[in-house]
Amino acid sequence: MATQSNTYRKLMLLMMRSKQHMAVIMEQHQMTPIQGILLVLFEPAEGRTMQELSSMMACDASNTTGLIDRLDTHGLIERTVDPNDRRVKVISLSDKGFALRAKVLEAISKNEAADMQRLTNIEQEQLAKLLSKLLKD
């Protein structure tokens, strides 16, 4: 049990360090770290429903709506009606949103590179597999 607790604590510390990096990156764009996190959750040419975004962010739908509204204010997203259910809005990134997402991901990669240099290529692959395993529902 102590090993599990220590491992989880280290994951939390790594997550907090990542959030600090994101704060510095997003400050340059007058945005919050959580807005940056939401921005990078979008995949190119793939929209997401508000429910999907709320689930991915592990937050209440009303919080997600506020975050999406702020991204909309910056012209970073587009809202369309889900063709399968007209009551549902699908959120996707605008061209401006994709451009900012690319800049943010590049800045994240630069920050990540310093940390990841500590691991061999094999260790990086192992870590990616283990994290994927933990993230499976």
N, C-alpha and C positions, 0 to 999 in steps of 0.2 A: 504494500500500500504506500509506503514512503517513497518508493521509486516512482509510482504513478503520480503522486502529488508533486514531486520534484520535477518530473518531466512536464507536467501541465504548467507548473510555475514558470519554467523556462520558456515554454511556448507563449505564455502570457507576456513575459518580459520582451521576447522577440516581437510580439505583436505591438506592444507599446512603443518600442523603438521604431518600428515601421510607421506607426501613427505619427511619431515626432518628425520623421523624415517627410511624411506626407504633408504635415503642417507647414514645413519650410517650403516645400514645392508649391503648395496651393496658395500660400501667402503672396507669391509672386503674381498670382492671377486674381487676387482679391476674393479668394474662395476658401471655404473651410476644408479641413482634412476629410470629413465625412462626405462632402460633395465630391472630392477627388476620388475617394474610394468608390462611390456610386458610379462615377464617370468611367472608371477602369473596369467595372463589372460588365459593361456592355461589350458585346462581341461585334465586330464589323458585320454589317448587313443583317443584323439579328435584333428584332425588337423584343421587348419584354413587357409583360403585363405588370400592373401595380402590385398584384398579389405575388408574382414571381420576385419582383424587386424587394418587397417587404420580407419575403422568406430569405432571400440571399443576404439581406442586411440584418436579419434577425431583429427587426423592429416593427412597431405598430404601423398599420397602414396609414394612419393620420400623419405620422412622422415622415413616412416615405412621400406622401403627397406634398408636404412642405418642402422637402428636399428637391423633388421634381419641379415644383413651382419655381424654386430659386434657380435651377438649371435652365428652366424655360426663360426666366428673366434675362439670363445671359445669352439666350439664343442658341443653347447647346443641345436642345432636344426637339423632337417633333412628336406630336400625339396623333395617332390615327385610330380609327375604329377597327376592332377585331372583326375580320370577315365572318368568323364563326359565331360571334356573339356581339351584337351591336351595342350592348350595355358596357362592354369592356373596352378600355382604351389600351392601345399598344404604344409603348414609349420606345423611341429609337433616337439615336444621336443624329443631329444635323451635321452638315459638312463642317461647320465651325466646331461642333462637339467632337467629331472624329479628329480634327486637327489638334485640338487641345489634348484629347486623350493620348494621341501619339507623343506629344511633348511631355506629358506627365509620365507615360510609360518609359520614355527615354531617360528622364531624370531618375525614376525609380531604379532602372537598370544600372545607372552609374552608382547609386548608393548601394545597391545590392551587390555589385561587383566586388567591392571591398570586403564585404562579409563572406561572400561565396568563395573568394580566393583562399580562405582558410580550409576549404574542403577540396579533396581531390575530385576529379570528374566522376569517379565511381561513387564516392560519398554523396555528391550532388544528386546523382541518379537515384541512389538509395533513399535519400531524404525526400525527393519528389514522389517516389513510389509510396513511402510511408505516409506522407501528408495526404496523398490522394486516397489512401486506404482509410485514414481517419475521417476524411471529409465525405465519404460515401454515406448515403442515407440508408 
